[in-house]
């Protein structure tokens, strides 16, 4: 029988990054060598030099413009030249705005990249945004509360002027783990229906 060691436990007092949690739908772009032959029917674009291919994804599956998720695959196909700048690999983000969840008072949809360690306003592809960073530094419950209070007071940083943001994501760098905290109903699991008690 193979020995299974107990995993190392990361220290809590390490760096975290707090970003605004945007209420849209999870989306992803996968860029890979064009000679890769798996699920060819799901390829939505090939780079101009024919070296790279692209998939678009929702949270649970690959999508195409014919089987789309709020138009994300069609948008990715139409913006492929810019999205190939992301480079090889998986690139996760939130597809949000007009017609999706909170809508944020917007008339367009936006793809905001999650990986703020790699992407920022200066180096992102032109067609993408990046989730707003509210804090970077050592773990602090006070900073987590401050980030929530910023959203309560100022509203969304992703969509300035929108006063009903969802909450925050806390990425713990040592644990390589994300945690979320919402401004309302944080104690309830997402999607849980609370039955009203009879008066």
MARTISE-362632 format. One record per residue (C-alpha): residue in three letters; x, y, z. Coordinates in pm, whole numbers, plus 50000, padded with zeros to 5 digits. Each point is the difference from the previous one (the first is absolute). Example, Ala and Ser with C-alpha at 12.3 -4.5 7.8 and 13.67 -1.06 7.14 Angstrom:
Ala512304955050780 Ser501375034449934 
END
This chain:
Unk500005000050000 Unk501355034149903 Unk500735024050288 Unk497955032149997 Unk501755028450183 Unk498095026850187 Unk500065031749788 Unk502025030450106 Unk497895026750162 Unk500525035349867 Unk500385028450251 Unk497015023250019 Unk502185031250047 Unk501155000749638 Unk499115022249707 Unk496485002449868 Unk498415018449709 Unk496445013050038 Unk498055006649682 Unk496425010049932 Unk497734970149937 Unk497945007549691 Unk496524985049961 Unk499924986349647 Unk500774965649862 Unk503314981750015 Unk501814998349667 Unk503334987849869 Unk502265000149698 Unk502374971249927 Unk502805005349748 Unk501974969849883 Unk502134988349704 Unk497864996549686 Unk501274964649932 Unk498224988350318 Unk497154977949876 Unk497624996350298 Unk496425012349950 Unk500645017649670 Unk496315008949977 Unk500415022950304 Unk502775021649849 Unk498635035249953 Unk503095016249840 Unk503424993249848 Unk502775026250015 Unk501015017949677 Unk503304980549992 Unk498094966950047 Unk502104991450308 Unk497385004750272 Unk496404989350054 Unk497425013050248 Unk497184985250208 Unk497455020550196 Unk498544986650321 Unk497285005750255 Unk500474988350360 Unk499224963749912 Unk500524994049626 Unk501465011149669 Unk497645022249805 Unk499675011349640 Unk498045028549837 Unk497294973949926 Unk499854988050364 Unk500885032350178 Unk499945014950350 Unk498635035649979 Unk501885004949671 Unk503504994350142 Unk501194975149735 Unk498825022749717 Unk501745029750164 Unk503214979650043 Unk499914989149635 Unk499495036149888 Unk502885012250224 Unk502334970449939 Unk502895020649858 Unk500195019850326 Unk499344969650225 Unk502904980349849 Unk502235025650177 Unk499124981550323 Unk502394972549892 Unk499894962550049 Unk497954986550291 Unk496725004950186 Unk498815035150067 Unk497065004050240 Unk497795030250052 Unk496485013250045 Unk497675007949708 Unk497705026950132 Unk497945030849923 Unk496915004949781 Unk497474971950042 Unk502064979550250 Unk499164997450374 Unk500265035050159 Unk500585016449660 Unk501885028750171 Unk497995026049807 Unk502064992149691 Unk499014998349633 Unk502904976949908 Unk501614968150126 Unk503594998150131 Unk502514971950055 Unk502065007450314 Unk503064978050058 Unk500494985550349 Unk503814995650005 Unk501105033950136 Unk503474985950067 Unk500514998549623 Unk497585025149849 Unk499385036650068 Unk498645030649819 Unk503345005449822 Unk500664965249857 Unk496554984549950 Unk498654993449649 Unk498035030249881 Unk496684981149995 Unk500284989050367 Unk499755016450340 Unk501584987650325 Unk498144996050330 Unk500705030050227 Unk502614994950275 Unk498845014250336 Unk502984989050214 Unk503374982749966 Unk502074990850303 Unk500234978150308 Unk496844982150116 Unk497905022950216 Unk496404996550110 Unk499925038050030 Unk500985003749632 Unk497324975149900 Unk497425020750189 Unk501415032149849 Unk499614985849648 Unk496374991150072 Unk499395034650144 Unk501505016349690 Unk497444981549788 Unk497155009150239 Unk500945036749993 Unk501305005649646 Unk498164972549813 Unk501584979249726 Unk503555008149887 Unk499474978849687 Unk496945020749902 Unk500365034250168 Unk496655014250101 Unk498374965950055 Unk499014999150368 Unk499164963050048 Unk503294980549964 Unk500114963350096 Unk503074996650223 Unk503674990349998 Unk502344971649912 Unk502974994450232 Unk502884981149837 Unk502434985350255 Unk503334997249819 Unk501654973950229 Unk496944977349990 Unk499345007549630 Unk496335001350095 Unk497165024549941 Unk497295008850251 Unk496955021649942 Unk498025022950227 Unk496795016549889 Unk498565032750127 Unk496604984450068 Unk498904964950102 Unk503624988550036 Unk498924973650251 Unk497754982849742 Unk501324976049734 Unk499525013449647 Unk496674989549853 Unk498524988950334 Unk496315007250023 Unk498955011850344 Unk496424990250073 Unk497865027150158 Unk498514990050329 Unk496275003450039 Unk499055030250208 
END
